[in-house]
Every structure is written in C-alpha cells, then in structure tokens.
Amino acid sequence: MTPRVRWLNDLIRLEIMLWDHVDARLKREHDLPLSSFETLLALEDGEPRRIGDLAGVLRITVGGASKLADRVRAAGLIDRAADPGDRRASLIALTPHGRASLAAATVTYDAAVAEMLDGVLNDDEQRSMHEMVRRLLAETTQRSHSWSTHSRGVTSFGTGGTP
C-alpha cells in the first residue's frame, strides 16, 4: 500500500469516528442528527437557499438534499417555500427554533470534537490541520469541477469545444 493510500484510508476512518461521536452526542443531547446540524449550519448566515445549493454545500444529490430538508422541516427547524423567482424551485431558511437549536448544538458539537482531539493535538496543531484541510478542500473542489466540466465537453464558455 502506498503512503497516500494509507493516509487517505486513515483520514476516512478518522472522519467516520469523529462523525459517529459527534452524531451520537447531538442525538442524545438535542435529538438532532449530525446531518440535520449540517443543514442548519449551511443556512447559518440567514440567507434563504435553494435545495440545489444545499446539495452542493453538503456534496449530496439534489434528491438527497430535498429529503433531508423535508426531515429538518418536519422538526420545525427550517421553513421551505416556493422560490418567487422560479416557482419550480424552493427556498429553505432557518426558523427561530432552528437558529436556537443550531446555537445550542454548536456548543455540544465543539465539546464532542474537543473530547476527541484535545490532548492529542494542541490548539496550534488543530488550527494548522484545519488550514491544510481547507486548502485541500478548496483545491480539490476546483479540480473536481474542472474535471467534471471537461468530461461533459463543457469549456469555460459553457459551449463545448475549444475555449
């Protein structure tokens, strides 16, 4: 096994362990699955978002985002309404209850992550790791978009063919 394969395998296992730990705490203390928390976090700035935008942020399908939004709406955490600019689309936004739930759950989330990382990585190491992950996410997101548009024959002009 190559070092990169080992590194990614370890990173994936770490992500699963962190997800499971945070998810369990959020469910136990707030009756809020981590997937619902992620939905609330994506709406944190208060701007209504289309379901497709939520799908992009969470890196899931539009159908998956729609089902997730329905579950979060059923819990009273978000509102969902027709987009006045495009009646075929819908917009979602935090309710006051959703905003309060996000604030309370954020404290629990932070504590759950601290349980896993503090004592292993100091604050500077955690900040450094976060910066590396953010750089990788930004670059790989850009590359992923570039590869997907090339595979569909789309150029920067959006017409296919030679740019």
C-alpha positions, 0 to 999 in steps of 0.5 A: 500500500502506498503512503497516500493510500494509507493516509487517505484510508486513515483520514476516512476512518478518522472522519467516520469516528469523529462523525459517529461521536459527534452524531451520537452526542447531538442525538442524545443531547438535542435529538438532532442528527449530525446531518440535520446540524449540517443543514442548519449550519449551511443556512447559518448566515440567514440567507434563504437557499435553494435545495440545489445549493444545499446539495452542493454545500453538503456534496449530496444529490439534489434528491438527497438534499430535498429529503433531508430538508423535508426531515429538518422541516418536519422538526420545525427547524427550517421553513421551505417555500416556493422560490418567487423567482422560479416557482419550480424551485424552493427556498429553505431558511432557518426558523427561530427554533432552528437558529436556537437549536443550531446555537445550542448544538454548536456548543455540544458539537465543539465539546464532542470534537474537543473530547476527541482531539484535545490532548492529542493535538494542541490548539496550534496543531488543530488550527494548522490541520484545519488550514491544510484541510481547507486548502485541500478542500478548496483545491480539490473542489476546483479540480473536481469541477474542472474535471467534471466540466471537461468530461461533459465537453463543457469549456469555460464558455459553457459551449463545448469545444475549444475555449 
